[in-house]
Amino acid sequence: MKEDLAAGFEPGSREEWRALALGVLRKSGYEGDDPEGRLSARTYDGVTIAPLYDGLPDAPRLVGPAGPWDVRQRHAHPDARVTREAILADLENGVSSLWLDLTALDPAGLPVALDGVLLDLAPVVLDAGNRAAQAAHTFLQVAENVDLPGGNLGFAPDDPDLADFAGRARGKLRLVVVDALAYHDRGAADAQELAASLAQGVRALRRLTEVGLPVERAFELIEFRYAATADQFLTIAKLRAARRLWARVAEVAGGPPAQLQHAVTSGAMMTARDPWVNMLRTTLACFAAGAGGADAVTVQPFDAALGLPDAFARRIARNTQSLLVEEAGIARVADPAGGSWYVEHLTDDLAGKAWELFQQTEKHGEQVIEEAIAGAREKRAEDVARRKHPITGVSEFPNLTEKIPARTPGHGLPGAPHRYAEPFEWLRDLADAQENRPTVFLATIGPVAVHTARATFAANLFAAGGIATVTGEPADFVQAGTTVACICSSDRLYADQAEQVAAALREAGAQKVWLAGKGEYEGVDATLFAGCDALKVLESTFDDLGVDR
């Protein structure tokens, strides 16, 4: 007999949960009576993330493909022979399809790059930008007598040459890539990315049917590309919502509801500093893409923000997928997040928000999405600056002595993503370029147990901009060789000694005095604390130290 593990517990109620949650919140000073509101968060496109969900939404559930997803590796080296070697190494070691970025590699080099590739086994997706027609023509010549198992010629929905190739995509080969990744890279939140993909997908349908293709065939020729981020639940919900939204378009237009999804780990979340952490980010994103039901997944190599990835980075990228598919068994279950109250509600909320924005776009034009993206980008940038959106290894826990691996310059990341870490990394580069590293003196008051927390906090914040710190008692300031100091201790000791210490630092030559914490004290110019604008603190410190920005 199967044992009921919950048999010994009385079922709880939402009211009981609210009472317990309020009890905890009261201890932190909360005086309201709305624990749900207090504990809720909002995404950058306005979707509410609640602390507790009750039941499932009344919404359709579309399940992604069962079985292993397509392990797709991207190649962007400008040398066709180097690309060929990398392609063959990938295909021999777990990769099942290819994404050829031809913005750097001349499409005329495709015969060399694909020499020895069994095109009847390995689908190829082209990405040639304004050279899509040249790339498609060359590829079709190379694969003239091949029964292609899939792939995509890579036309954008608004490509002027799309009509000329509408009848040339044979068998399982597709024609159009709706690249929502481009919107994500400009700062789009998830619902905005979905709405943009819908608008582009509908545009592609209109173009294809205008040249005489049946609606059913037009649907079969379109593939969607989405970003997968380290926020696993939002990524899972986004891919699930995308299928639902496209099925709604298919219902209206009279086409098949299936959507082919290619998920790519976000280029915007990648860092050039401490790039090894990118392995963790892309693993989370890959897991989410697989659990969300993506048909194909590309993991960006950990060094992609530095230039063209090396063989080791490509190996880690493909093995990340192999491990999740073969060892972790993520692909053994179709829609593993299905039935989760949280994921189902998040899917429903994203779909609703995206559909609303899509309808506004259809009515008023593309500027609706662009304005929404600009708003989300601004909100995220503020959170990055205040470290509410922490970036490990960059804005949090930076390593000033790290040695960044050297890579060949090139298109390591597709497109030109606005990477979240760039403002901090720019300051790090500026600090590294100085003959003497910019330095701030941390003036500690009291025993180590009292000042260590705030001294560590201050050191971490300054290091995020490449600024070194020297810790000591106020009397040690002169030996630090700087003109900027930061007082670090407890609020109790600040009340008794902060102003005295600030005066002593001024007398010793300090031109700027910070204090780690909050409060106003004579002689203290400014404070730094959790949630402060760290970028402004760093920029101000560079100015105070005489470093030109």
N, C-alpha and C positions, 0 to 999 in steps of 0.2 A: 504494500500500500504506500502511495506517495505521501510523504509527510508535509503538512501545511506549516511552513516555517513561521507564519504570522499567527498561528492558532493561539498562542499564549498572550497576545497583545490586544487590547481594546482598540477598535478603530478610532483614529483621531478626527477632529473636525477642523474646518478652516478657522472657526472662532477660537478654538484652543490654540492653534498655531499663532493667530494674531495676538492673543494674550501673552504667549511666551515671547514672541518677537518684540512686542512692546516693552516687556520687562527688561530685555537685554538692551534695547535702544535707550530706555530711561537712564540706564547706568552711564551712557555716553553723553548725557545731557539733552537728549531729544525730548521735547515737550509736546509734540503733536500726538495725534491719534490715528495716523495713517501709515502703518508699517509697510504696506505694499508700495505706497508712493515713495517713502523714504528709501527703500531698498531697491527700487527700480532704476534701470539705466536706459539710456536712449542711444540708438545707433546714429551715425552721421547723417542718415536720411530720415530720421524721426521715428523709427520703429522702436516701440517700448519693449525692453527686456524685463519681464516681471520676475520677482523672486520665487513665485509659486504659481503653478498652473493646475487647473482642475478640469479634467476631462479632455476630450478631443474636439477640435473644431469640425463643423459640418462642411467638409470640403473634400473634393476628389483626391484620391491618392494614386499617383502614377509611379510605378516601380521601374527603376533603371535596369540595365542589362544584367543578367546573371552570368557568373563566370569571370575569369580574369579580364581585366581591362587591357587595352592596347598600350604597351610601353613605348612611348614615342620620344625619340631623342632629336634635339635641334642641332643643326650644323650651319655655321656661318663663316667658316674660314674662307678668305678670298682665293686661296690656292686650291684648284680642283684636285690636284694629286694628294695634297694633305687631307682634304675632305674625304676623298675615297678611302684612304687608310683608316681614318676615324670611323667612317661608316661601316666598313667591314669589321672592324674591331667591335663596334656596338652590336652588329647583327649576330656576331659569333658569341656574344656574351649577354644575351637576354633581351635586347631591344627587338621589338616586333614591327615598328614602322618608323618612317623618317620624316622629319620636318626640315626642309631645305630653305634656309633664309638666303635669298639671292640678291639682297640689297648690296652685299659686298662681292659675292661670287658672281661673275659674269654668267648669265644663262647659257652662253655658248659653251661653257665648260661642263655642262651637264653630262654629255657622253663620257667624259673622262671621270667625273665624280661618281657616276653610276656604273662604271665598268666593273663587271664581276658581281653586281648585285642581282639577286634573283627577284626580278620585279613581279613575278607571278606569286611570290610569297610575302614580300615586304611592301605594303602600301607606302606611297610617297605623297607628301603634302608640300606643295610649292608656295613660296611666299616671296614674291618678286616686286611688290609695289607697282610702280608705273611701268615696269617691264614685264607685267604679267602675261601679255600676249606673246612676247618673244619666248618667255620661259615655257609657257604651255605648248607652243608650237614645237619647240625643241624636244620637250619631254615626250610628246606624242610621237615624234619621229623615233626617239630612242626605244619607246615601248610599242612600236607599230604592230608587231606580231605577238604581243603578250596579252594573255587573259588577265587583266588587272584585278586584284582582289579588293581594291578600294583605293583610297587616296583622294586627293583634291587638287585641281589645277590652280586654286588659290585666287580667284578673281574676287575683288571687292564688289559689293552690290551696285556701286555707281561707276564701275570701270567702263569707259567708253567702248572697249573691245569685247565686252561681255556677250553681246548679241552674236558676234561672229563665231563664238565658240559654243553657243547654246546647244548645238546638235552634235558636238564632237566628243562630249563626255560619254563614254560607252560603258556598259556593264555597271559595275559598282563604283566606278570613278565619279567623284562629285566635281562640281564646278565652282561653287561660291563658298567663301569663308566669311561668316559674320563675326568680325573680330571685336568682341566686347572688351578684350584685354586692353585695347587702345584707350577706352574710356576709363577703365580702372587706373591705368598708368597716369592719367591726367588728374586723378584724385576722386573719381566717382565712388560713392558708397554702393553697397550691394544692390539695393532696389534701383538706383540710378543706372547701374551697369545692366541690370535686367531690362529696364525700360528702353535703354539705348539699343540693346540687342534685338528687342522686338521691333523697334522702328526700322532698324537696318534689315531685319529678316523680311518684314513686310515689303520694304523697298525692293529687295531681291525678288520676291514673288511677283511683284508688279512688272519688273523688268523682264523676267523670264516668260511670263504669260503674254506680255505685249509682243514678243517675237514669235508667238505661236505655239509654245509648249503647253501641254495640258497641265492643269493645276497639280494633279498627282505627281507628274514627272518633275515639276518645278520644286515641289517639296523634297523630293528625293535628291536633288542636286545641291542642297544647302547644308552646311555644317556650321556649328557655333563654337566659338572659342571663348572661354571664361577664365577669370583669374581665381586661383585657389590660394587662400592666405593662411596664416598661422592661427587665425580664429576658426577653429574647426567647426563649431556649430553653425556659424554664419555661412561658412562655405558649403556645408552639407545642405542647409536650408535653401541656399541660393540655387544650387543645382537642381534640387527637388522642385523649387518654385519655377525654374526656367522650363522644365518639362510641362508643368501645368499650364503656364502662360502660352507656350507654343501650341499645346493641344487646343487651347481656346481659339487661337488664330486658325488652326486647322479646321476646327468645328465650323467657324464662320465661313471660311474660304472653300471648304469641301475637300480638304486634303487629308492625308494620313497623319495621325497625331504624334508619331515618333519624332524625337529630336536627337540628332547625333551631336554629342558634346565632347569637346576637347578641352580639358582643364590644364592650365599652365600655372605652376607656382609663381606667385606674384614677384615681379621685378621691382615693384615699388618698395617692398619690405626688405629687399636685400641690402647688405651693407658692404662697403669697401674696407672699413675698419673691422678688426676682429672677424674676418670673413668665415672663420671656422664655425661660428654660431649659426651661420646660414644653413648648415647641415640640419640643425635642429628645427629651424623654421620650415625648411622645405619638407622635412619628414612629417611634421604636423599637417602641412598643407596637402601633401600627397595622400596621407591617411584620409583627410577630409574629402578630397576629390574622389577617392575610391569608394568611401562609405556613402558619398552623395550620388554615386551611380554614373560617374563620367565614363564615356566609352573609350576615351584615350587620355593619357596623362603624360605631361612633360614636366620633369623635375629640373629646375635650373641648377646648373653646377654651382657649388658654393663660392667659387671665385669669379662668377660671371660679371660682377660689378667692377672687376679690375681689368677686364679685357677678355680675350679669347681663352676659354678654359683649357687646362691641360688634360692629359690622358687620365691622371689620377682623379681629377674632379669629375670628369665624365663617367668614370667607373663608379664613383660613389653615387652619382646621380641615378644611374641605371640600377645599381644594386639596392638603393633605397626602395625602389619599386619592387624589385624581385623579392626582397625580404618581406615586404608587406603582403605581396600576393602569395608567395610560396610558403613562408614560415609563419607569418601572422594570420594568414587565412582570411584577410579582409574581404576578398572577392568570393568567398564561398557562400555568402549570404546576400541575397538581393535586398536592397534597402534596409540595412541593419538598423538605421535610426527610426524606421517606420514604427509608429505606435508610441513613441516618446511624446508625452504631452508637450514638453518644451519645444522639441524640434517641429512637431506638427503645427503648433501655434506660430512658431517663428516662420515656417514655410508659408503659412496662410497670410501672415502679416506682410511678409516681403512681397508675395504675389499681389496682394491688394494694393500696396503702395506703388509697386512697379506698374501695375495696370492703369492706375490713376494717372501716373506721370506719362505713360505711353499715350493715353487718350489726349492729354493736354498737348503732347508733342504733335500728334496727328492733326490737332485743331489749330495750334499756334506756331508750329515749326520747331526746328532743331534748337533754337535759342533757349527753349524751356529747359531742356536737359543741360545745356551748357551753363545756364544760370544756377541750376541745382548743384551741378558738379563744383562750380566755383564756391558755393556756400559750404559744401562738405569739405573741400580742400582747405578752406580758411579755418574751419572748426578743428580739423585734424592738425593743421600746422600749429594752432594755438596749444593743443594738447601735447604735441611733441615738444614745443618750446618749454612748456611747464612740466614736462616729464610725467604727465598724466597718461600719455601714450609712451611708455618707456621702451627704449631700444637697447637691449642688452649688448654690452661691449662698446656702445657708443655714448648714449646719454646716461646709461647706468653701467657701473663697473667697468670703466674703460681701463685699458692697459697702456700706459704711456711708453713702455719699453718694448711694445710688440714690434715684430719685424713682418711687414706686409709682404706676402709673396709677389714676385714680379711675374707679370703676364704680358703676352704679346698684345699690343693695342688692337682693338677691333670691336665688333658688335657682339660683346659677350651676352648682353641682354637684348631681347627683341624690342624694336621700337626705341623710344627714348623716355623711359619712365621717370617720373618725378619721384625720386627715392626719398623716403621720409627722413633718412639719416643725413642727408646732404648738408643742412645748415650746421650741424655739429661737426661733421667731417671737414667742412671748409675751414672752420676755426682750428681744428686739429692740424690740418695741413699748414695753416698760417703759423701756428706755434712751432711746428717742426722746422719751418724754414728760417726761424730766427737763429742768430749766432749763439745766443744764450736763451734757453727756454724761459718764457715768462713764468714768474714765481710769485706766490702769495704766502705771506707769513700767517700761520694759525696761532694766535695767542691764546693759550689755554689757561683756565683759571681753576684752581682746586685739584683734587686727586684725580687719577686716571679714570676711576669708575664714574666720576661726575662729568667729565668733559669729553670722554672718548666717543660717545654716540654722536654728538654734534660736530666734533672734529672730523670724524669719519665721514659724516654727511657732507660737510663743507669740502673736504678733500676730493670726494667723489664728484661733486658738482663742478669744481674748478677743473678737474681732470677731464671732464667731458668736453672741454674746450682746449685741451692740450696744455693746460696751465699746471705747473708743478706746485706743490705746497711744502713748506718747511714748518714743522711743529715745535713749539717751545714755549717757555714762559715769556711774559711780556718783555722782560729785561733782555731777552735774546734777539730782539727785533733787529738791531743794528747789524748783527752778523749774517742775517738772512739775505742781504743784498737786494732788497726790494723796497718799493714805496707803498705797497698795499698790504693791509693786515685785516684779519678776520678774527674777532673774539669768539671763543667757543667755551661754553660752560652750561650750567643749569640756570633756570629762571631765578632761583633763590639767590645764587651767587651774583647773578647780573644785578639784582636789586641793590646789593651792597657794594659791588666792585666795578661794574661795567663802566661807569663814567670815569672813575679813577684810572682804570686801565686804558681807556680811550685817550685820556689826557696824557698819560705816560707815553703812549705810542706816538701821539702827535709831537710830543717834545723830542722823541727819538728820530723823527723825520718821516713819519707816515703821512702820506698825502691823501689817502683814502682809508677809512675804517669801516669795515663791515661787521655785522654781528649775526651769528648763526642762531636764529630764533625770531621771535616777534617782540615788539615793544619799542618805545621811544626812549632814548638815552642821550644826554648831552655829549657831544663829541663823536657820536656814531652817525655816519652818513646814510647808511642803508642797511637793510636786513635781508637775509636769505633764509628760506624755510621751505618745507615740503609744499609744492604747488606754486612756488614763485616762478616767474618767467626766467628760467635758467639761461636762455639765450641772451636776454637783455643783461643779465648779471655778467655773463662772459664777455659780451661785446663792450660793456662799460669798463670791465677790468682791462681789456686790451687797450682801450683808450687811456685809462689811468696809468698804464705802464708804458705809454708812448709807442705802442705797436700800431703801425699804419694798417688800416683795413681796406 
